[in-house]
Amino acid sequence: MNYDTFFEIFITLHAIGGFISLIAGTISVIARKGNAWHKKSGMVFYYGMLTAGISGIVASLLPDHNNPFLFVVGLFSVYLVLSGYRALRFKKIKEASELRYDKIISYSMLIIGLAMIVYGALSLLSGSSMGWILIIFGGIGVLNAVGDIRAMRDIASLRKKYLRLHIGKITGGYIAAFTAFFVTNQVLPALLSWLLPTIFGVLFIGYWLRKTKPRKKTTTETS
């Protein structure tokens, strides 16, 4: 098989994984949090996004088919769903040594995010307005990674934040799926296709983060 055939195989897997994750993610968002529908559709979404992300990365690296945007989106998607899924483990974490793989994921995203920002700035200097997309998404990646690294310094606090971290990351993966759909199918002008899903996604994440914010315990004095 030549590289064109390999590219067709992986780009097809990317499209199928993305479509499945888009449908499953929508079901998971609509379903009541914690019930069977939410959990099952969430797992389908997770594996669909991993398939789409990994196959997209491979396709973007094939000779004569180099695509930096597909590479970046694939890495970003894998980071979000992988770290979001692993966040569920934080509820029962006991020692810092149990976080070694999570730290590798976060530091990798930090490096990739910084590279995206640099590449985006270079793209702007060369006259490409799409450089803003790389800068924005690279910035989001850096902020997420830094937040992860800081959160992992306090095990007790991490156990309390596990649900908020899960919601934020998995929803971020869902935004990535919608963004890819909008961009690929040219639903809206290029810049809007990249940014509109993120705007709505950030509002959605903000709503759920407020809803799951730990309540302060009140104490009453008794005489």
Secondary structure, 3 states (H helix, E strand, C coil): CCHHHHHHHHHHHHHHHHHHHHHHHHHHHHCCCCCHHHHHHHHHHHHHHHHHHHHHHHHHHCCCCCCHHHHHHHHHHHHHHHHHHHHHHHHHCCCHHHHHHHHHHHHHHHHHHHHHHHHHHHHHHCCCCCHHHHHHHHHHHHHHHHHHHHHCCCHHHHHHHHHHHHHHHHHHHHHHHHHHHHHHCCCCCHHHHHHHHHHHHHHHHHHHHHHCCCCCCCCCCCC
